[in-house]
Amino acid sequence: MSKDSKTGQRATRQRPPTKIIVERHYVGTEKMETVFKRIAEEQITKKVKEIAENNAN
């Protein structure tokens, strides 16, 4: 770092805050991808059943 010519003090560097993102790849012993697929399939199946029931009425 260089010194400020007016004050004779070192200039401090401003660093942006660092964000650390931790991604889990497994839930227990299952891959996250598998878990997400299963959840999505369950939600789609549930929605399709709701729509079918509403159309039947």
Steps between C-alpha positions, in 0.01 A plus 500: 500500500622848429509789742265794464720801419292742712469304825797264473270211594445186305185486290268215595359280228126454494415144406145402418352248744548141393194278481565133555236276351493143623295257298400166638511227241346231715206469736596212720634253248290623204611750240320835513409462134312179575320660794398804291376279217289295739351813661424649157335177383287484815387861459420451131304182574308676777417796274387272216270311740352831627435619144344165405272512807394857425423413137296196609276718717 
